[in-house]
Amino acid sequence: MIADQLLFNRSNKTANQYKADRKSDHPWRSIAKTLSWRVVGTLDTIVISWIITGTLSVAFSIGLVELITKMMLYFFHERVWNAISWGKH
């Protein structure tokens, strides 16, 4: 319960900071973009892995590992780019 309150207060504070700064994407937007892109990317990886290995279980194993690692990499990549002012109005 205390953790829920801390998380709620932190997310409200963060949301207010991003409302004030219209040039930044809110972290939740970055998370949504990360998830949607990874669905597409992982399906691609599974299909390619299946074609190369001929084994669907191996293809799904590769896809699962790739899904987890690339979501983390993309999220941090997105946050770094969000901090760069180049190309923003």
Buried (B, 14 or more C-beta within 10 A) or exposed (E): EEEEEEEEEEEEEEEEEBEEEEEBBBBEEBBEBBEEBBEEBBEEBBEEBBEEEEEEEBBBBBBEEBBEEBBEEBBEEBEEEBEEEEEEE
